[in-house]
């Protein structure tokens, strides 16, 4: 679905809820680049590191 808009826009920003869900999975898989904003707490950082291996290996 996003392919039809790529030629019309330079950037497409997809905002999803701050949870790992099907929305997050679909947004990451549809994206060429990902920017993650997270809290400056150790738990948030370690959670991102643990879950990012799923997307890097996909």
Secondary structure as GFF3:
##gff-version 3
##sequence-region A 1 58
A	DSSP	alpha_helix	3	6	.	.	.	ID=ss1
A	DSSP	alpha_helix	22	30	.	.	.	ID=ss2
A	DSSP	alpha_helix	42	56	.	.	.	ID=ss3
###
